[in-house]
Amino acid sequence: MAISEEQLIARVQKKRCQHAFGELIKRYQSDVRQLLRKLTSGDLALADDLAQDTFIKAFKGLKNFRGESGFKTWLFSIAWNVYRDHYRAKKRRPEDYVDEVPDSEVETDFSAGMKREALDEALSTLSSDQRMAIYLCLQQEMTQAEASTIMGLPLGTVKSHVNRGKAKLATLLAGWRREGEYG
Amino acid sequence: MVNKLETQWLEEALKSVEVSDNYIDDNGFSTGVMEAIAQEETARFLRWRKIIVSVVGLLLAFGLFSIMSGHSVAEAIAEPLTRYDWTTIVPVGAIFSLLVSFGCTAALKE
């Protein structure tokens, strides 16, 4: 029988059990790496480095985890802080490297297989805050309250990021709607 | 504010992309993280060991010095307390504590 998440966390908190933490990593590595890949606009190596830092910080800080939010929510908040600290040190964020944010639609003459690329391209033009809010609320289907906890922002600010991000994506990807597949 | 109906197609598109490539295979990632954690734990243990060895060494040196000078350890501790008044002992003690604290912090710094 699989050991529950609560039991694994308790083992790490009481005994600093590395095996138990290894099991927690296996359960959540995909979620954390996926999140950081979105935030770093697909830079896989950087995303994995940041994911490693996230889990190391989580191991060190797990004694302070009280279970007020879910473990995944707690991990995501660490990942978000690790990501922000990384770019704070560099004083630039991924969106700063985008040469020119298109005012109009991104390429819309594409096959179904290229839609993912177009969506990623459109997402990469959003600010980190908007991208994170969109990812958590629309792609991970977390509540806006959970996103607010993870991002350390007021609920109203998260709502604003989601709405502005959606508006910008809707403009950039308007071709999809006209094409009719999602409309 | 974006109308909910106007962006429903977008929300569906975002979800469909997310569901289609949701899982990332471990491919040694968790092993790498555990190795990094094990290295940090070893380094942490070594730093504490360095501090403990230093403190024990200082205490042994103090005990040896007092025995060689013909006093017991208790006498060696009591001697400055009788020789100096509190206006000297407190600041000197505070400065000594601060130095030990800074030393330990520096030794434990990652």
Interface residues (C-beta under 8 A of the other chain):
Chain A: R16 Q18 F21 G22 I25 K26 Q29 S30 R33 Q34 R37 D48 A51 Q52 F55 I56 F59 K115 R116 L119 I134 L138 Q139 Q140 E141 N163 K166 A167 L169 A170 L173 W176 R177 Y182 G183
Chain B: M1 V2 E6 T7 W9 L10 E11 E12 A13 L14 K15 V17 E18 S20 D21 N22 Y23 I24 D25 D26 F29 S30 G32 V33 M34 A36 I37 A38 E40 E41
